[in-house]
Amino acid sequence: MKRVTLVSVGLVQDPNARAALKEIEGASAEFNLLDIANAFSSNGTYTQTRVLNVTSPTLANAVAVLATFIDDCKRGGAFRST
């Protein structure tokens, strides 16, 4: 889910409606991929690869794909620098 920021929540007069809107804002942050990915870290080095060899798999290939995927998630995409 994309993070939602409702700027005018403070202008809502009904306390129940305001509470519901704040809950929506809070829930949208729970599934932010960048927040989830940033909880992961790795040690050591690996060669970035986005090709999983399923014909004759190796542990090194699977680890490199997973590490690359986590790094891509941290950046917000495979082709983003930050």
N, CA, C and O atoms as CSV, one atom per row, in Angstrom:
chain,resi,resn,atom,element,x,y,z
A,1,MET,N,N,0.845,-1.177,0.000
A,1,MET,CA,C,0.000,0.000,0.000
A,1,MET,C,C,0.884,1.231,0.000
A,1,MET,O,O,1.882,1.291,0.719
A,2,LYS,N,N,0.526,2.187,-0.786
A,2,LYS,CA,C,1.266,3.442,-0.824
A,2,LYS,C,C,0.965,4.247,0.430
A,2,LYS,O,O,-0.175,4.291,0.894
A,3,ARG,N,N,2.000,4.886,0.974
A,3,ARG,CA,C,1.827,5.699,2.177
A,3,ARG,C,C,0.899,6.874,1.882
A,3,ARG,O,O,1.059,7.566,0.876
A,4,VAL,N,N,-0.062,7.089,2.758
A,4,VAL,CA,C,-1.068,8.137,2.596
A,4,VAL,C,C,-0.850,9.204,3.658
A,4,VAL,O,O,-0.695,8.890,4.837
A,5,THR,N,N,-0.839,10.466,3.241
A,5,THR,CA,C,-0.778,11.586,4.168
A,5,THR,C,C,-1.981,12.474,3.892
A,5,THR,O,O,-2.104,13.064,2.819
A,6,LEU,N,N,-2.855,12.557,4.869
A,6,LEU,CA,C,-4.059,13.365,4.737
A,6,LEU,C,C,-3.821,14.693,5.440
A,6,LEU,O,O,-3.888,14.776,6.667
A,7,VAL,N,N,-3.548,15.717,4.670
A,7,VAL,CA,C,-3.155,17.021,5.206
A,7,VAL,C,C,-4.267,17.671,6.017
A,7,VAL,O,O,-3.992,18.322,7.025
A,8,SER,N,N,-5.501,17.509,5.602
A,8,SER,CA,C,-6.598,18.242,6.244
A,8,SER,C,C,-7.272,17.473,7.374
A,8,SER,O,O,-8.391,17.820,7.752
A,9,VAL,N,N,-6.639,16.447,7.925
A,9,VAL,CA,C,-7.246,15.679,9.021
A,9,VAL,C,C,-7.562,16.580,10.207
A,9,VAL,O,O,-8.593,16.401,10.856
A,10,GLY,N,N,-6.710,17.526,10.496
A,10,GLY,CA,C,-6.926,18.424,11.626
A,10,GLY,C,C,-8.144,19.326,11.469
A,10,GLY,O,O,-8.655,19.857,12.454
A,11,LEU,N,N,-8.607,19.499,10.241
A,11,LEU,CA,C,-9.769,20.353,9.998
A,11,LEU,C,C,-11.094,19.619,10.179
A,11,LEU,O,O,-12.152,20.248,10.214
A,12,VAL,N,N,-11.044,18.298,10.295
A,12,VAL,CA,C,-12.262,17.509,10.446
A,12,VAL,C,C,-12.801,17.710,11.856
A,12,VAL,O,O,-12.082,17.512,12.835
A,13,GLN,N,N,-14.067,18.104,11.956
A,13,GLN,CA,C,-14.674,18.411,13.249
A,13,GLN,C,C,-15.109,17.176,14.023
A,13,GLN,O,O,-14.963,17.127,15.245
A,14,ASP,N,N,-15.632,16.200,13.338
A,14,ASP,CA,C,-16.139,14.988,13.998
A,14,ASP,C,C,-14.964,14.165,14.528
A,14,ASP,O,O,-14.125,13.723,13.743
A,15,PRO,N,N,-14.886,13.946,15.861
A,15,PRO,CA,C,-13.747,13.215,16.427
A,15,PRO,C,C,-13.661,11.775,15.925
A,15,PRO,O,O,-12.559,11.247,15.773
A,16,ASN,N,N,-14.796,11.133,15.666
A,16,ASN,CA,C,-14.769,9.765,15.159
A,16,ASN,C,C,-14.220,9.710,13.735
A,16,ASN,O,O,-13.435,8.822,13.400
A,17,ALA,N,N,-14.630,10.650,12.909
A,17,ALA,CA,C,-14.125,10.711,11.541
A,17,ALA,C,C,-12.629,11.030,11.536
A,17,ALA,O,O,-11.864,10.440,10.773
A,18,ARG,N,N,-12.219,11.971,12.398
A,18,ARG,CA,C,-10.800,12.321,12.485
A,18,ARG,C,C,-9.975,11.120,12.924
A,18,ARG,O,O,-8.905,10.869,12.371
A,19,ALA,N,N,-10.468,10.370,13.922
A,19,ALA,CA,C,-9.761,9.175,14.396
A,19,ALA,C,C,-9.658,8.123,13.294
A,19,ALA,O,O,-8.626,7.467,13.150
A,20,ALA,N,N,-10.733,7.963,12.517
A,20,ALA,CA,C,-10.712,6.991,11.419
A,20,ALA,C,C,-9.702,7.387,10.352
A,20,ALA,O,O,-8.990,6.533,9.824
A,21,LEU,N,N,-9.631,8.687,10.026
A,21,LEU,CA,C,-8.667,9.146,9.037
A,21,LEU,C,C,-7.230,8.981,9.533
A,21,LEU,O,O,-6.341,8.621,8.762
A,22,LYS,N,N,-7.010,9.244,10.812
A,22,LYS,CA,C,-5.667,9.045,11.374
A,22,LYS,C,C,-5.284,7.565,11.350
A,22,LYS,O,O,-4.120,7.225,11.139
A,23,GLU,N,N,-6.255,6.697,11.565
A,23,GLU,CA,C,-5.985,5.257,11.506
A,23,GLU,C,C,-5.612,4.835,10.094
A,23,GLU,O,O,-4.741,3.985,9.910
A,24,ILE,N,N,-6.258,5.418,9.105
A,24,ILE,CA,C,-5.921,5.125,7.706
A,24,ILE,C,C,-4.490,5.569,7.420
A,24,ILE,O,O,-3.728,4.837,6.789
A,25,GLU,N,N,-4.124,6.761,7.878
A,25,GLU,CA,C,-2.745,7.238,7.692
A,25,GLU,C,C,-1.747,6.284,8.343
A,25,GLU,O,O,-0.740,5.917,7.738
A,26,GLY,N,N,-2.037,5.886,9.580
A,26,GLY,CA,C,-1.127,4.987,10.290
A,26,GLY,C,C,-1.013,3.634,9.625
A,26,GLY,O,O,0.080,3.074,9.541
A,27,ALA,N,N,-2.124,3.101,9.152
A,27,ALA,CA,C,-2.113,1.781,8.512
A,27,ALA,C,C,-1.344,1.810,7.205
A,27,ALA,O,O,-0.733,0.811,6.825
A,28,SER,N,N,-1.366,2.937,6.515
A,28,SER,CA,C,-0.663,3.001,5.238
A,28,SER,C,C,0.842,2.904,5.428
A,28,SER,O,O,1.549,2.514,4.499
A,29,ALA,N,N,1.344,3.243,6.593
A,29,ALA,CA,C,2.786,3.172,6.846
A,29,ALA,C,C,3.231,1.774,7.239
A,29,ALA,O,O,4.425,1.476,7.204
A,30,GLU,N,N,2.292,0.909,7.613
A,30,GLU,CA,C,2.660,-0.418,8.087
A,30,GLU,C,C,3.212,-1.315,6.997
A,30,GLU,O,O,3.964,-2.245,7.288
A,31,PHE,N,N,2.857,-1.057,5.755
A,31,PHE,CA,C,3.295,-1.924,4.675
A,31,PHE,C,C,4.172,-1.196,3.677
A,31,PHE,O,O,4.148,-1.504,2.485
A,32,ASN,N,N,4.936,-0.246,4.147
A,32,ASN,CA,C,5.841,0.490,3.291
A,32,ASN,C,C,7.052,-0.395,3.007
A,32,ASN,O,O,7.791,-0.750,3.925
A,33,LEU,N,N,7.256,-0.750,1.748
A,33,LEU,CA,C,8.328,-1.664,1.372
A,33,LEU,C,C,9.696,-1.142,1.784
A,33,LEU,O,O,10.562,-1.920,2.185
A,34,LEU,N,N,9.901,0.169,1.689
A,34,LEU,CA,C,11.197,0.722,2.080
A,34,LEU,C,C,11.452,0.526,3.566
A,34,LEU,O,O,12.571,0.206,3.967
A,35,ASP,N,N,10.418,0.716,4.391
A,35,ASP,CA,C,10.575,0.500,5.829
A,35,ASP,C,C,10.877,-0.960,6.127
A,35,ASP,O,O,11.726,-1.264,6.965
A,36,ILE,N,N,10.192,-1.855,5.452
A,36,ILE,CA,C,10.419,-3.287,5.665
A,36,ILE,C,C,11.824,-3.671,5.223
A,36,ILE,O,O,12.531,-4.361,5.958
A,37,ALA,N,N,12.238,-3.243,4.048
A,37,ALA,CA,C,13.548,-3.617,3.511
A,37,ALA,C,C,14.689,-3.052,4.349
A,37,ALA,O,O,15.728,-3.695,4.497
A,38,ASN,N,N,14.502,-1.858,4.895
A,38,ASN,CA,C,15.576,-1.245,5.680
A,38,ASN,C,C,15.846,-1.972,6.986
A,38,ASN,O,O,16.857,-1.710,7.637
A,39,ALA,N,N,14.967,-2.876,7.379
A,39,ALA,CA,C,15.206,-3.672,8.580
A,39,ALA,C,C,16.221,-4.792,8.319
A,39,ALA,O,O,16.720,-5.409,9.260
A,40,PHE,N,N,16.524,-5.052,7.050
A,40,PHE,CA,C,17.455,-6.112,6.689
A,40,PHE,C,C,18.839,-5.549,6.437
A,40,PHE,O,O,18.983,-4.418,5.972
A,41,SER,N,N,19.851,-6.333,6.743
A,41,SER,CA,C,21.226,-5.952,6.428
A,41,SER,C,C,21.980,-7.208,6.013
A,41,SER,O,O,21.524,-8.328,6.245
A,42,SER,N,N,23.120,-7.008,5.406
A,42,SER,CA,C,23.935,-8.156,4.994
A,42,SER,C,C,25.389,-7.854,5.297
A,42,SER,O,O,25.799,-6.697,5.397
A,43,ASN,N,N,26.137,-8.896,5.436
A,43,ASN,CA,C,27.576,-8.728,5.608
A,43,ASN,C,C,28.272,-9.494,4.494
A,43,ASN,O,O,27.693,-10.414,3.916
A,44,GLY,N,N,29.469,-9.134,4.197
A,44,GLY,CA,C,30.196,-9.779,3.107
A,44,GLY,C,C,29.897,-9.106,1.780
A,44,GLY,O,O,29.203,-8.092,1.711
A,45,THR,N,N,30.436,-9.694,0.741
A,45,THR,CA,C,30.251,-9.134,-0.590
A,45,THR,C,C,29.530,-10.146,-1.474
A,45,THR,O,O,29.546,-11.349,-1.214
A,46,TYR,N,N,28.918,-9.644,-2.492
A,46,TYR,CA,C,28.240,-10.497,-3.465
A,46,TYR,C,C,28.196,-9.753,-4.791
A,46,TYR,O,O,28.360,-8.534,-4.843
A,47,THR,N,N,27.975,-10.496,-5.844
A,47,THR,CA,C,27.827,-9.906,-7.164
A,47,THR,C,C,26.345,-9.708,-7.430
A,47,THR,O,O,25.563,-10.657,-7.378
A,48,GLN,N,N,25.965,-8.469,-7.715
A,48,GLN,CA,C,24.548,-8.215,-7.966
A,48,GLN,C,C,24.086,-8.997,-9.185
A,48,GLN,O,O,24.733,-8.985,-10.233
A,49,THR,N,N,22.968,-9.670,-9.033
A,49,THR,CA,C,22.359,-10.385,-10.147
A,49,THR,C,C,20.853,-10.415,-9.962
A,49,THR,O,O,20.344,-10.531,-8.847
A,50,ARG,N,N,20.167,-10.309,-11.060
A,50,ARG,CA,C,18.709,-10.377,-11.047
A,50,ARG,C,C,18.224,-11.579,-11.844
A,50,ARG,O,O,17.068,-11.638,-12.263
A,51,VAL,N,N,19.134,-12.545,-12.049
A,51,VAL,CA,C,18.815,-13.759,-12.797
A,51,VAL,C,C,18.965,-14.947,-11.867
A,51,VAL,O,O,20.071,-15.273,-11.434
A,52,LEU,N,N,17.848,-15.593,-11.562
A,52,LEU,CA,C,17.869,-16.785,-10.723
A,52,LEU,C,C,17.979,-18.002,-11.629
A,52,LEU,O,O,17.106,-18.239,-12.463
A,53,ASN,N,N,19.033,-18.763,-11.469
A,53,ASN,CA,C,19.262,-19.946,-12.291
A,53,ASN,C,C,18.438,-21.095,-11.729
A,53,ASN,O,O,18.857,-21.741,-10.768
A,54,VAL,N,N,17.283,-21.358,-12.306
A,54,VAL,CA,C,16.417,-22.429,-11.811
A,54,VAL,C,C,16.716,-23.768,-12.480
A,54,VAL,O,O,16.261,-24.808,-12.003
A,55,THR,N,N,17.472,-23.757,-13.576
A,55,THR,CA,C,17.810,-25.003,-14.260
A,55,THR,C,C,18.818,-25.803,-13.456
A,55,THR,O,O,18.625,-26.995,-13.219
A,56,SER,N,N,19.900,-25.145,-13.033
A,56,SER,CA,C,20.862,-25.809,-12.144
A,56,SER,C,C,21.223,-24.819,-11.043
A,56,SER,O,O,22.252,-24.147,-11.114
A,57,PRO,N,N,20.370,-24.737,-10.027
A,57,PRO,CA,C,20.533,-23.714,-8.992
A,57,PRO,C,C,21.741,-23.972,-8.090
A,57,PRO,O,O,22.127,-25.113,-7.835
A,58,THR,N,N,22.319,-22.869,-7.621
A,58,THR,CA,C,23.379,-22.954,-6.621
A,58,THR,C,C,22.998,-22.054,-5.460
A,58,THR,O,O,22.237,-21.099,-5.613
A,59,LEU,N,N,23.534,-22.371,-4.318
A,59,LEU,CA,C,23.268,-21.549,-3.143
A,59,LEU,C,C,23.805,-20.141,-3.335
A,59,LEU,O,O,23.164,-19.165,-2.945
A,60,ALA,N,N,24.998,-20.038,-3.943
A,60,ALA,CA,C,25.592,-18.710,-4.160
A,60,ALA,C,C,24.710,-17.845,-5.052
A,60,ALA,O,O,24.556,-16.651,-4.796
A,61,ASN,N,N,24.126,-18.436,-6.097
A,61,ASN,CA,C,23.241,-17.675,-6.984
A,61,ASN,C,C,21.988,-17.235,-6.249
A,61,ASN,O,O,21.568,-16.086,-6.384
A,62,ALA,N,N,21.385,-18.121,-5.478
A,62,ALA,CA,C,20.170,-17.780,-4.739
A,62,ALA,C,C,20.440,-16.672,-3.725
A,62,ALA,O,O,19.624,-15.764,-3.564
A,63,VAL,N,N,21.577,-16.742,-3.042
A,63,VAL,CA,C,21.944,-15.714,-2.066
A,63,VAL,C,C,22.172,-14.376,-2.758
A,63,VAL,O,O,21.734,-13.340,-2.257
A,64,ALA,N,N,22.851,-14.386,-3.903
A,64,ALA,CA,C,23.120,-13.145,-4.632
A,64,ALA,C,C,21.825,-12.514,-5.124
A,64,ALA,O,O,21.675,-11.293,-5.065
A,65,VAL,N,N,20.885,-13.325,-5.609
A,65,VAL,CA,C,19.598,-12.789,-6.067
A,65,VAL,C,C,18.833,-12.193,-4.890
A,65,VAL,O,O,18.266,-11.107,-5.009
A,66,LEU,N,N,18.811,-12.891,-3.758
A,66,LEU,CA,C,18.107,-12.379,-2.580
A,66,LEU,C,C,18.734,-11.083,-2.079
A,66,LEU,O,O,18.017,-10.133,-1.764
A,67,ALA,N,N,20.046,-11.032,-2.002
A,67,ALA,CA,C,20.727,-9.821,-1.541
A,67,ALA,C,C,20.488,-8.664,-2.505
A,67,ALA,O,O,20.293,-7.528,-2.074
A,68,THR,N,N,20.503,-8.942,-3.799
A,68,THR,CA,C,20.221,-7.914,-4.794
A,68,THR,C,C,18.790,-7.408,-4.647
A,68,THR,O,O,18.541,-6.205,-4.719
A,69,PHE,N,N,17.852,-8.330,-4.441
A,69,PHE,CA,C,16.449,-7.957,-4.272
A,69,PHE,C,C,16.269,-7.047,-3.055
A,69,PHE,O,O,15.562,-6.042,-3.129
A,70,ILE,N,N,16.906,-7.398,-1.943
A,70,ILE,CA,C,16.793,-6.570,-0.735
A,70,ILE,C,C,17.387,-5.191,-0.972
A,70,ILE,O,O,16.801,-4.188,-0.566
A,71,ASP,N,N,18.539,-5.129,-1.621
A,71,ASP,CA,C,19.150,-3.822,-1.914
A,71,ASP,C,C,18.268,-3.003,-2.848
A,71,ASP,O,O,18.133,-1.793,-2.668
A,72,ASP,N,N,17.667,-3.649,-3.842
A,72,ASP,CA,C,16.756,-2.947,-4.747
A,72,ASP,C,C,15.562,-2.390,-3.981
A,72,ASP,O,O,15.140,-1.259,-4.220
A,73,CYS,N,N,15.021,-3.177,-3.070
A,73,CYS,CA,C,13.884,-2.724,-2.264
A,73,CYS,C,C,14.273,-1.537,-1.397
A,73,CYS,O,O,13.485,-0.606,-1.235
A,74,LYS,N,N,15.475,-1.558,-0.839
A,74,LYS,CA,C,15.932,-0.441,-0.006
A,74,LYS,C,C,16.036,0.848,-0.809
A,74,LYS,O,O,15.771,1.932,-0.289
A,75,ARG,N,N,16.423,0.730,-2.081
A,75,ARG,CA,C,16.542,1.905,-2.933
A,75,ARG,C,C,15.211,2.341,-3.525
A,75,ARG,O,O,15.099,3.443,-4.062
A,76,GLY,N,N,14.207,1.485,-3.428
A,76,GLY,CA,C,12.899,1.817,-3.997
A,76,GLY,C,C,12.775,1.409,-5.450
A,76,GLY,O,O,11.867,1.866,-6.144
A,77,GLY,N,N,13.668,0.560,-5.920
A,77,GLY,CA,C,13.612,0.079,-7.303
A,77,GLY,C,C,14.973,-0.327,-7.801
A,77,GLY,O,O,15.998,0.109,-7.277
A,78,ALA,N,N,14.978,-1.161,-8.812
A,78,ALA,CA,C,16.242,-1.694,-9.343
A,78,ALA,C,C,17.113,-0.625,-9.975
A,78,ALA,O,O,18.337,-0.749,-9.983
A,79,PHE,N,N,16.503,0.416,-10.501
A,79,PHE,CA,C,17.273,1.408,-11.256
A,79,PHE,C,C,17.346,2.760,-10.549
A,79,PHE,O,O,17.619,3.781,-11.181
A,80,ARG,N,N,17.103,2.764,-9.245
A,80,ARG,CA,C,17.220,4.009,-8.478
A,80,ARG,C,C,18.524,4.004,-7.724
A,80,ARG,O,O,18.998,2.946,-7.309
A,81,SER,N,N,19.109,5.165,-7.540
A,81,SER,CA,C,20.409,5.251,-6.866
A,81,SER,C,C,20.268,5.415,-5.361
A,81,SER,O,O,21.182,5.058,-4.618
A,82,THR,N,N,19.134,5.950,-4.892
A,82,THR,CA,C,18.937,6.110,-3.440
A,82,THR,C,C,17.561,5.671,-3.052
A,82,THR,O,O,17.204,5.729,-1.875
